[in-house]
Amino acid sequence: MNTDTQIRKQIMQRIQRIPIDKLKELNDYVAKLEQSINKKEKILSFAGTWEHIDENIFDQLTENLIANRERNKSRIDE
C-alpha cells in the first residue's frame, strides 16, 4: 500500500508530464478541491454546538420552526 509520501511523489511526477496549456485547468481543479475541504471543515466546526442547549429553548425552537421560517421568508421575498 502506498504511503502519503509515495502518493504525493507520484502526483508530482504526473504533474511534471502535464502539458503547459493544461496547467491552468489543473490549478483550477486543485483550487476547487481545497475549497471543498475548507467548507467541510467549517461545517464540522459547528458539530456539538447545541449539545448543551437548554431543553426548553430547544423545544421552543422546534415548535415554532415553521412559523419562524415563514416570518423570515417574507423578509427575503421583499
C-alpha positions as a printed NumPy array, in Angstrom:
array([[  0.   ,   0.   ,   0.   ],
       [  1.237,   3.477,  -0.847],
       [  2.11 ,   5.876,   1.894],
       [  1.129,   9.517,   1.845],
       [  4.645,  10.492,   0.77 ],
       [  4.673,   7.983,  -2.082],
       [  1.305,   9.154,  -3.361],
       [  2.413,  12.792,  -3.266],
       [  5.598,  11.883,  -5.156],
       [  3.582,  10.04 ,  -7.815],
       [  1.252,  13.018,  -8.2  ],
       [  4.187,  15.407,  -8.57 ],
       [  5.734,  13.162, -11.239],
       [  2.445,  13.088, -13.132],
       [  2.119,  16.882, -12.883],
       [  5.561,  17.257, -14.464],
       [  4.248,  15.433, -17.545],
       [  1.171,  17.617, -17.976],
       [  1.34 ,  19.953, -20.978],
       [  1.766,  23.649, -20.199],
       [ -1.579,  24.525, -21.773],
       [ -3.358,  22.276, -19.236],
       [ -1.691,  23.678, -16.09 ],
       [ -4.298,  26.395, -15.521],
       [ -7.067,  23.807, -15.731],
       [ -5.223,  21.605, -13.225],
       [ -4.65 ,  24.562, -10.914],
       [ -8.372,  25.426, -11.036],
       [ -9.268,  21.841, -10.187],
       [ -6.899,  21.77 ,  -7.211],
       [ -8.342,  25.083,  -6.003],
       [-11.846,  23.556,  -6.09 ],
       [-10.616,  20.601,  -4.056],
       [ -9.147,  22.959,  -1.47 ],
       [-12.393,  24.919,  -1.261],
       [-14.439,  21.784,  -0.69 ],
       [-12.108,  20.748,   2.138],
       [-12.377,  24.182,   3.747],
       [-16.188,  24.097,   3.513],
       [-16.325,  20.701,   5.201],
       [-14.037,  21.903,   7.982],
       [-16.19 ,  24.998,   8.54 ],
       [-19.347,  22.925,   8.679],
       [-17.798,  20.389,  11.032],
       [-16.655,  23.19 ,  13.34 ],
       [-20.317,  23.534,  14.369],
       [-20.552,  19.907,  15.465],
       [-21.783,  19.659,  19.046],
       [-22.733,  23.334,  19.252],
       [-26.222,  22.548,  20.514],
       [-25.12 ,  19.707,  22.757],
       [-25.717,  21.677,  25.973],
       [-28.694,  23.778,  24.855],
       [-31.453,  24.234,  27.411],
       [-34.257,  21.774,  26.681],
       [-36.981,  24.448,  26.961],
       [-35.213,  26.666,  24.421],
       [-34.761,  23.709,  22.088],
       [-38.461,  22.848,  22.377],
       [-39.433,  26.446,  21.594],
       [-37.173,  26.484,  18.55 ],
       [-38.57 ,  23.246,  17.168],
       [-42.207,  24.012,  17.996],
       [-42.003,  27.431,  16.34 ],
       [-39.767,  26.346,  13.462],
       [-42.381,  26.566,  10.707],
       [-43.697,  29.935,  11.904],
       [-40.162,  31.335,  12.188],
       [-39.307,  30.194,   8.668],
       [-42.483,  31.715,   7.246],
       [-41.769,  35.02 ,   9.023],
       [-38.189,  35.092,   7.694],
       [-39.296,  34.066,   4.205],
       [-41.412,  37.191,   3.849],
       [-38.336,  39.348,   4.535],
       [-36.351,  37.528,   1.841],
       [-39.131,  37.92 ,  -0.743],
       [-39.205,  41.714,  -0.286]])
